[in-house]
C-alpha cells in the first residue's frame, strides 16, 4: 500500500481535488442565487468570446 501511495499519490490527490472542484461548481450552479447567475454569465461570456475568436 505504501508503494502504491508513493507511486500514485500525486495523481490520486489531483483527481480528488478536481472532483471537489466539480462538486463545488455543480452546487453553485444548481442554486438560483446571485452566485449561480453571475457564474453562468461568466461562463457563457467566456465561451462566447472564445467562439468569436475562432
N, C-alpha and C positions, 0 to 999 in steps of 0.2 A: 504494500500500500504506500509505503514511503517513497519507493521508486516511481510509482505512478504519479504521485503528487509532485515529486521533484521534476518529472519529465513533462507532465501536462498541467501543472498548477497554474501557470500564467494563462493558458488557453481556457481552462475552466473558469478562472476568475473573470476573464474577458466576456465569456458567454453569460455569466451571472450578471455582470454589470449591464450588458446590452439588454438582457431580459428585463432587468429592473427599470431601465430607461424606457423600454417599450411599454411596460405596465404603467409607468407614470404618464406617458403620453396618452395612452388609451384612457386612463382615468380622467385626465384633464379634458379630453375631447368628449367624453361621454356625458359630462355635466353640461348644463345650459347656462353657465355663469359667464362672467366677464372674461375670465382667463381663457375659457374654451373659445369664445367668439374671437378674441384677439389672436389666439394661436391659429385658428382656422384662417383668419385674414392673412397672417404672416405666411402660412404655408401656401395658400393659393397665390399670394403675391409673388412668392419666391418661384414657384413653378411656372407662373405666367411670364415672369421675367426671363427664366431660363429657356422657355419655349420660344420667346420672342428673339432671343439671341441666335437660335439655330437657323 
